[in-house]
Amino acid sequence: MRLINPRSPLTTITMPDLIARMTFSRRVLFMPLNLAICAAVVPDGWDVEIIDENVTDNPHVPSVEGVDAVGIGAMTTQATRAYALADEYRTLGVPVIIGGIHASALPEEALDHAAIVCKGDAESTLPHALNDLTAGNPREIYDWADYDPAPIATPRKDLLNPADYLVFNPIQTTRGCPHGCTFCTTPAIFGRKFRQRDIGDIVAEIRQARDEFNSRVFIFSDDNVAGNHKWALELFDAIAPLGIKWASQCDILIARNDKLLRAMRRSGCLGVILGLESPTASTLQQAGKRFAHAELYLRDIKRIQSHRISIWGSFIFGFDSDSWRQCMDTVRFAQQARLCMSCYPILTPYPGTQIFDQYRSEGRLLTTDWECYNGSTVVFQPKRMTVVELRHAQMAAFNEFYSISSAFTRLRILPLKANSWMANIAINRGLEYYYSRKGRPKPHFRDFAVWDSEQRIARSLGLTGATLPPN
């Protein structure tokens, strides 16, 4: 069986040489964990290979030699390329199975290009699909909800080259999230089912990565590693003796459990990504983050930081309450909170989410060109900004947050946060390199408040001669 990771626009959205500079010459940030897991659950009797288009110089050319079936996994931004590959293989007479978050949200669309669609977890669907394909009676859709839950599998990393990836040993400890944020694909596809992997399997995979690849620092590739505090405490106690360092993503509720925070630090936690979305209550309400309270953010962040756990804050720009001034205030909040890192994706209404359904019913979707669903392209009509203003606000946020003066304010000199300083300097140099190569002025929030704001913003975005569309 041939498993394919289609080329992603996320790898080419900016200059490839810039990405290489920021990833120490690696081609891609993360290895395709989804396909490595798929490979692990392929039934006996099937040979498996993984082709990752993102680490090759040229697009994959479909062929039939030695291929009995093709499996393609795709996020929304990869869907267009996934469908093109699937169509080529179907023309050659090879049965195609499509899975991943996009096909799980739009299975009927995916069936226009594939013989089989797997919705949800591969562990629960792919073995059934392949067994039925072998027997000659496959169904069109295999939905993970129709089967008994299967344990989270240990990925087959032997099918990939570690030199191609900056992060080759991501470890998945949980799957799903107990919350119901309106913009998030996780509850949209899986509901609020939150599953934990066998702790013994997690420890074994960490030990193997440590012994075979000399890995000492790990990314736990979860939506919410501490979504179940009781189980998370057991996990952290189990990995503490391994002497590793790790980072992951979780929710702000960890701030209210000092025992959990102590266990996280003791087990080697360097930092966490927090999906904060916004420090404004009205935005959090639209985002469906009922468990989060904007007025407590600073207090909760300081409590996490007091345990020497660094925080990478993730904020989303483009909710209906957002203006450029609110975007600016969000960056000022991130600086005030002394976040070591921060990111500012544009709100993207992914298929299957509440936001997608709302914007489609309101006629606000500007495109369903899935390649544009990348977190950097505005694919809907904002309420309080124009499309161009929203894009400029995003870039101004990155530029101002990662300025050297901002880094000194947030990180200070002592105690030395070497990893955070290295990351901030790398991003700052990347932005400097990007704008100098493009011959554009770097973006700032002050661009919005001057008499020639339209021209300044247009020049910064490379739209010289263009004018901003009216609100």
C-alpha positions as CSV (number, residue, x, y, z in Angstrom):
1,M,0.0,0.0,0.0
2,R,1.3,3.5,-0.9
3,L,0.5,6.2,1.6
4,I,0.8,9.8,0.3
5,N,1.2,13.1,2.2
6,P,0.2,15.7,-0.5
7,R,2.2,18.8,-1.0
8,S,0.9,21.5,1.4
9,P,0.7,25.2,0.6
10,L,1.9,25.8,4.1
11,T,5.4,24.7,3.0
12,T,5.4,27.2,0.1
13,I,3.3,30.1,1.5
14,T,6.5,32.0,2.0
15,M,10.0,31.7,0.4
16,P,11.4,28.2,0.6
17,D,14.9,29.5,1.4
18,L,13.5,31.4,4.4
19,I,11.9,28.2,5.7
20,A,15.2,26.4,5.3
21,R,16.9,29.1,7.3
22,M,14.4,28.8,10.1
23,T,14.4,25.0,10.3
24,F,18.2,24.4,10.2
25,S,18.0,23.3,6.5
26,R,15.3,20.7,7.2
27,R,12.7,20.6,4.4
28,V,9.6,20.3,6.7
29,L,8.8,21.1,10.3
30,F,6.8,18.0,11.3
31,M,6.9,14.4,10.0
32,P,3.5,13.2,8.7
33,L,2.4,11.5,12.0
34,N,-1.0,10.7,10.5
35,L,0.5,8.5,7.8
36,A,3.0,6.8,10.2
37,I,0.0,5.8,12.3
38,C,-1.9,4.6,9.2
39,A,1.1,2.5,8.3
40,A,1.0,0.9,11.8
41,V,-2.6,-0.3,11.5
42,V,-2.4,-1.7,8.0
43,P,-3.4,-5.4,8.2
44,D,-0.9,-8.2,7.9
45,G,-0.1,-9.1,4.3
46,W,0.2,-5.6,3.1
47,D,3.6,-4.0,2.3
48,V,3.6,-0.3,3.1
49,E,5.5,2.8,1.9
50,I,5.1,6.5,2.7
51,I,5.6,9.2,0.1
52,D,5.8,12.8,1.5
53,E,5.6,15.3,-1.3
54,N,6.7,18.0,1.0
55,V,10.2,16.7,1.3
56,T,10.7,16.2,-2.5
57,D,11.9,18.7,-5.1
58,N,9.4,17.5,-7.7
59,P,5.7,16.5,-7.4
60,H,4.9,12.8,-7.0
61,V,4.2,11.0,-10.3
62,P,1.5,8.3,-9.9
63,S,2.4,4.8,-11.1
64,V,0.8,1.4,-10.8
65,E,3.9,-0.8,-10.4
66,G,3.6,-2.7,-7.2
67,V,0.7,-0.7,-5.9
68,D,-2.6,-2.4,-4.9
69,A,-4.1,0.6,-3.1
70,V,-3.3,4.2,-2.3
71,G,-4.1,6.0,0.9
72,I,-4.1,9.8,1.0
73,G,-4.4,11.9,4.2
74,A,-5.1,15.6,3.9
75,M,-5.9,18.7,5.9
76,T,-8.2,21.2,4.2
77,T,-5.4,23.2,2.7
78,Q,-4.0,20.0,1.1
79,A,-7.4,18.8,-0.3
80,T,-7.0,20.2,-3.8
81,R,-3.6,18.4,-4.3
82,A,-5.0,15.3,-2.6
83,Y,-7.9,15.2,-5.1
84,A,-5.6,15.7,-8.1
85,L,-3.4,12.8,-7.0
86,A,-6.5,10.6,-6.3
87,D,-7.9,11.3,-9.8
88,E,-4.7,10.3,-11.4
89,Y,-4.5,7.0,-9.5
90,R,-8.2,6.3,-10.3
91,T,-7.4,6.8,-14.0
92,L,-4.7,4.2,-13.7
93,G,-7.2,1.8,-12.1
94,V,-5.8,1.9,-8.6
95,P,-8.3,2.0,-5.7
96,V,-7.9,5.2,-3.6
97,I,-8.7,5.7,0.0
98,I,-8.9,9.3,1.3
99,G,-8.9,10.2,5.0
100,G,-7.9,13.0,7.3
101,I,-9.7,16.0,8.7
102,H,-11.0,17.5,5.5
103,A,-12.5,14.2,4.1
104,S,-14.0,13.6,7.5
105,A,-15.8,16.9,7.3
106,L,-16.8,16.6,3.6
107,P,-17.0,12.8,2.8
108,E,-19.3,13.2,-0.1
109,E,-16.9,15.7,-1.8
110,A,-14.0,13.3,-1.2
111,L,-16.0,10.4,-2.7
112,D,-16.0,12.3,-6.0
113,H,-12.3,11.5,-6.2
114,A,-11.9,8.2,-4.2
115,A,-13.3,4.8,-3.9
116,I,-13.3,4.9,-0.1
117,V,-13.5,7.6,2.5
118,C,-12.3,7.0,6.1
119,K,-13.9,9.4,8.6
120,G,-12.2,9.9,11.9
121,D,-9.5,7.7,13.5
122,A,-7.5,5.5,11.1
123,E,-7.2,2.9,13.9
124,S,-10.9,2.3,13.8
125,T,-11.5,2.5,10.0
126,L,-8.5,1.7,7.8
127,P,-8.1,-2.0,8.8
128,H,-11.8,-2.6,8.0
129,A,-11.5,-0.8,4.7
130,L,-8.5,-2.7,3.6
131,N,-9.9,-6.1,4.7
132,D,-13.1,-5.4,2.8
133,L,-11.1,-4.2,-0.2
134,T,-9.2,-7.5,-0.2
135,A,-12.5,-9.4,0.0
136,G,-13.8,-7.5,-3.0
137,N,-16.8,-5.8,-1.1
138,P,-15.6,-2.4,0.2
139,R,-18.1,0.2,1.3
140,E,-17.8,3.8,0.3
141,I,-17.6,5.4,3.7
142,Y,-16.0,4.0,6.9
143,D,-17.0,6.1,9.9
144,W,-15.0,5.6,13.1
145,A,-18.2,6.2,15.1
146,D,-19.6,2.9,13.7
147,Y,-16.8,0.8,15.3
148,D,-15.6,0.0,18.8
149,P,-12.9,2.5,19.9
150,A,-9.4,1.3,19.0
151,P,-6.3,2.3,21.0
152,I,-4.1,5.1,19.6
153,A,-1.4,3.3,17.6
154,T,2.4,3.7,17.8
155,P,3.5,5.2,14.5
156,R,5.9,3.5,12.1
157,K,8.8,5.9,11.9
158,D,11.0,3.5,10.1
159,L,9.3,4.4,6.8
160,L,10.6,8.0,7.0
161,N,13.9,9.8,6.9
162,P,14.6,11.7,10.1
163,A,16.9,14.1,8.2
164,D,14.0,15.6,6.3
165,Y,12.2,16.9,9.4
166,L,12.9,19.4,12.1
167,V,10.6,17.4,14.5
168,F,10.9,13.7,13.7
169,N,9.7,12.3,17.0
170,P,6.4,13.9,17.8
171,I,4.6,11.8,20.4
172,Q,0.8,11.6,20.5
173,T,-0.5,11.0,24.1
174,T,-4.1,11.9,23.7
175,R,-6.6,12.6,20.9
176,G,-9.6,15.0,20.9
177,C,-10.5,17.8,23.3
178,P,-13.3,18.1,25.9
179,H,-14.2,21.7,24.8
180,G,-16.5,22.9,21.9
181,C,-14.8,26.0,20.4
182,T,-16.8,27.2,17.4
183,F,-13.8,27.5,15.1
184,C,-12.0,24.2,15.9
185,T,-12.1,21.2,13.7
186,T,-11.5,18.8,16.6
187,P,-14.9,18.9,18.2
188,A,-16.5,19.4,14.8
189,I,-15.3,16.0,13.6
190,F,-14.9,14.1,16.8
191,G,-17.3,15.7,19.2
192,R,-16.0,16.2,22.7
193,K,-14.7,12.6,23.0
194,F,-11.3,12.8,24.7
195,R,-9.2,9.7,24.5
196,Q,-6.0,8.8,26.3
197,R,-3.3,6.5,25.0
198,D,-1.9,3.7,27.0
199,I,0.8,5.2,29.2
200,G,3.0,2.2,28.8
201,D,3.0,2.6,25.0
202,I,3.9,6.3,25.4
203,V,6.8,5.5,27.6
204,A,8.0,2.8,25.2
205,E,7.9,5.1,22.2
206,I,9.8,7.8,24.1
207,R,12.5,5.3,25.1
208,Q,12.8,4.0,21.6
209,A,13.2,7.5,20.2
210,R,15.8,8.3,22.8
211,D,17.7,5.1,22.2
212,E,17.5,5.0,18.3
213,F,17.6,8.7,17.4
214,N,19.2,10.2,20.5
215,S,16.0,12.4,21.0
216,R,16.0,14.3,24.3
217,V,13.4,17.0,23.5
218,F,9.9,16.0,22.4
219,I,6.8,17.6,21.1
220,F,3.6,15.9,22.4
221,S,1.4,16.3,19.4
222,D,-1.9,16.7,21.1
223,D,-4.8,19.2,21.0
224,N,-4.9,19.2,24.8
225,V,-2.4,17.1,26.6
226,A,-3.8,17.9,30.0
227,G,-7.5,17.7,29.1
228,N,-8.0,15.1,31.8
229,H,-6.0,16.3,34.9
230,K,-6.1,13.0,36.7
231,W,-4.8,11.0,33.7
232,A,-2.2,13.7,32.9
233,L,-0.8,13.4,36.4
234,E,-0.3,9.7,35.9
235,L,1.4,10.4,32.6
236,F,3.8,13.0,34.0
237,D,4.7,10.8,36.9
238,A,5.5,8.0,34.4
239,I,7.8,10.0,32.2
240,A,9.5,12.0,34.9
241,P,12.3,9.3,35.4
242,L,13.1,9.3,31.6
243,G,15.0,12.6,31.9
244,I,13.5,14.2,28.8
245,K,12.3,17.7,28.0
246,W,8.9,18.3,26.3
247,A,6.4,20.8,25.1
248,S,2.8,20.5,24.0
249,Q,-0.6,22.2,23.7
250,C,-3.2,22.5,26.4
251,D,-5.8,24.8,27.8
252,I,-5.6,27.6,30.3
253,L,-7.3,25.4,33.0
254,I,-4.0,24.0,34.0
255,A,-3.3,27.3,35.8
256,R,-5.9,26.3,38.4
257,N,-4.1,23.1,39.4
258,D,-0.8,23.6,41.1
259,K,-0.2,19.9,41.7
260,L,-0.5,19.4,37.9
261,L,1.8,22.3,37.2
262,R,4.5,20.9,39.6
263,A,4.2,17.5,37.9
264,M,4.5,19.0,34.5
265,R,7.7,20.8,35.4
266,R,9.1,17.8,37.2
267,S,8.5,15.6,34.2
268,G,10.5,18.0,31.9
269,C,7.9,20.4,30.6
270,L,9.7,23.3,28.9
271,G,6.6,25.1,27.7
272,V,3.1,24.9,26.5
273,I,1.1,26.4,23.6
274,L,-2.1,28.0,25.0
275,G,-5.0,28.6,22.7
276,L,-5.9,32.0,24.2
277,E,-7.6,33.3,21.0
278,S,-8.1,36.8,22.5
279,P,-7.9,38.8,25.7
280,T,-11.3,40.2,25.0
281,A,-14.5,38.7,26.6
282,S,-16.7,39.3,23.6
283,T,-14.3,37.5,21.2
284,L,-14.0,34.5,23.6
285,Q,-17.8,34.3,23.6
286,Q,-18.0,34.1,19.8
287,A,-15.2,31.6,19.9
288,G,-17.2,29.4,22.2
289,K,-14.5,29.3,24.9
290,R,-16.9,29.2,27.8
291,F,-14.3,27.8,30.1
292,A,-11.9,30.7,29.5
293,H,-12.2,34.1,31.3
294,A,-10.4,37.0,29.7
295,E,-10.2,38.9,33.0
296,L,-8.3,36.0,34.6
297,Y,-5.8,35.5,31.7
298,L,-2.9,37.6,33.2
299,R,-3.3,35.9,36.6
300,D,-3.4,32.4,35.1
301,I,-0.5,33.0,32.8
302,K,1.7,34.3,35.7
303,R,0.7,31.2,37.8
304,I,1.9,28.9,35.0
305,Q,5.1,30.9,34.5
306,S,5.8,30.8,38.2
307,H,6.5,27.0,37.7
308,R,9.2,27.9,35.1
309,I,6.9,26.8,32.3
310,S,7.2,29.0,29.2
311,I,4.1,30.0,27.3
312,W,3.5,30.3,23.6
313,G,0.2,32.1,23.2
314,S,-2.0,31.5,20.2
315,F,-4.3,34.3,19.2
316,I,-6.8,34.4,16.3
317,F,-7.5,37.5,14.3
318,G,-10.8,38.1,12.5
319,F,-13.7,37.4,14.8
320,D,-16.7,39.7,14.4
321,S,-15.7,41.9,17.4
322,D,-12.1,42.4,16.1
323,S,-10.9,45.7,14.7
324,W,-7.3,46.6,13.9
325,R,-7.1,48.4,17.3
326,Q,-8.3,45.2,19.0
327,C,-5.6,43.2,17.2
328,M,-3.1,45.7,18.3
329,D,-4.3,45.5,21.9
330,T,-3.9,41.7,21.7
331,V,-0.2,42.1,20.8
332,R,0.2,44.5,23.6
333,F,-1.4,42.0,26.0
334,A,1.0,39.3,24.8
335,Q,3.9,41.6,25.5
336,Q,2.5,42.6,28.9
337,A,2.1,38.9,29.8
338,R,5.7,38.3,28.8
339,L,4.9,35.4,26.5
340,C,8.0,33.8,25.2
341,M,6.4,33.1,21.8
342,S,3.1,34.1,20.1
343,C,1.3,33.4,16.9
344,Y,-1.5,35.2,15.1
345,P,-3.4,33.1,12.6
346,I,-6.3,34.6,10.7
347,L,-9.6,33.0,11.6
348,T,-10.3,30.2,9.1
349,P,-13.8,28.8,8.8
350,Y,-12.8,25.2,8.2
351,P,-15.5,22.8,6.8
352,G,-17.4,21.1,9.6
353,T,-17.0,23.8,12.1
354,Q,-19.8,26.1,13.5
355,I,-18.0,29.1,12.0
356,F,-18.1,27.6,8.5
357,D,-21.8,26.9,8.7
358,Q,-22.5,30.4,10.0
359,Y,-20.5,32.2,7.4
360,R,-21.8,30.1,4.6
361,S,-25.4,30.8,5.6
362,E,-24.6,34.5,5.9
363,G,-23.0,34.6,2.5
364,R,-19.7,35.7,3.9
365,L,-17.4,33.0,2.5
366,L,-15.3,34.6,-0.2
367,T,-13.9,31.3,-1.6
368,T,-13.9,27.6,-1.2
369,D,-10.5,27.2,-2.9
370,W,-9.2,24.9,-0.2
371,E,-5.6,25.9,-0.8
372,C,-6.4,29.3,0.6
373,Y,-7.6,27.8,3.9
374,N,-4.1,28.2,5.4
375,G,-4.4,30.7,8.3
376,S,-2.7,33.4,6.3
377,T,-5.4,34.1,3.7
378,V,-8.6,35.8,4.5
379,V,-11.3,33.6,3.0
380,F,-14.4,35.3,4.5
381,Q,-15.7,38.9,4.8
382,P,-14.8,40.3,8.2
383,K,-17.2,42.6,9.9
384,R,-15.1,45.4,11.3
385,M,-12.1,45.3,8.9
386,T,-11.5,44.9,5.2
387,V,-9.8,41.8,3.9
388,V,-6.6,43.8,3.3
389,E,-6.7,45.4,6.8
390,L,-7.0,42.0,8.5
391,R,-4.1,40.6,6.6
392,H,-2.0,43.7,7.4
393,A,-3.0,43.5,11.1
394,Q,-1.7,39.9,11.2
395,M,1.7,40.8,9.7
396,A,2.0,43.9,11.9
397,A,1.4,41.6,14.9
398,F,4.2,39.2,14.0
399,N,6.6,42.1,13.2
400,E,5.9,44.0,16.4
401,F,5.8,41.0,18.8
402,Y,9.1,39.6,17.4
403,S,11.0,42.9,17.3
404,I,14.2,43.0,19.3
405,S,12.9,45.7,21.7
406,S,9.8,43.5,22.3
407,A,12.0,40.5,23.0
408,F,14.1,42.4,25.6
409,T,10.9,43.5,27.3
410,R,9.3,40.0,27.4
411,L,12.4,37.8,27.9
412,R,14.9,40.1,29.6
413,I,18.5,38.9,30.1
414,L,18.3,37.1,33.3
415,P,17.3,34.4,34.0
416,L,18.6,33.5,30.6
417,K,15.9,31.8,28.4
418,A,18.3,30.5,25.7
419,N,15.8,28.5,23.7
420,S,13.2,31.4,23.7
421,W,15.9,33.9,22.7
422,M,17.1,31.7,19.8
423,A,13.5,31.2,18.5
424,N,12.7,35.0,18.8
425,I,15.9,36.0,17.0
426,A,15.4,33.4,14.3
427,I,11.8,34.7,13.6
428,N,13.0,38.3,13.7
429,R,15.8,37.6,11.2
430,G,13.3,35.7,9.1
431,L,11.0,38.7,8.9
432,E,13.8,41.1,8.2
433,Y,15.0,38.8,5.4
434,Y,11.5,38.4,3.9
435,Y,10.7,42.1,3.7
436,S,14.2,43.0,2.5
437,R,14.0,40.4,-0.3
438,K,10.5,41.5,-1.3
439,G,11.5,45.2,-1.2
440,R,8.6,46.0,1.0
441,P,8.4,48.2,4.2
442,K,7.8,46.2,7.4
443,P,4.3,46.4,8.7
444,H,3.3,48.3,11.8
445,F,0.0,49.0,13.6
446,R,0.7,52.7,13.3
447,D,0.2,52.3,9.5
448,F,-3.5,52.3,10.2
449,A,-3.5,55.7,11.9
450,V,-1.7,57.9,9.3
451,W,-3.2,60.0,6.5
452,D,-1.8,57.8,3.8
453,S,-2.7,54.5,5.5
454,E,-4.1,52.9,2.4
455,Q,-0.9,53.4,0.4
456,R,1.4,52.3,3.3
457,I,-0.6,49.1,3.9
458,A,-0.7,48.3,0.1
459,R,3.0,48.8,-0.2
460,S,3.7,46.5,2.8
461,L,1.5,43.8,1.4
462,G,3.0,44.1,-2.1
463,L,-0.2,45.7,-3.5
464,T,1.4,48.8,-4.9
465,G,-1.1,50.9,-6.7
466,A,-4.0,49.1,-5.1
467,T,-6.5,50.7,-2.7
468,L,-8.2,49.2,0.2
469,P,-11.7,48.0,-0.5
470,P,-14.4,49.8,1.4
471,N,-15.6,48.5,4.7
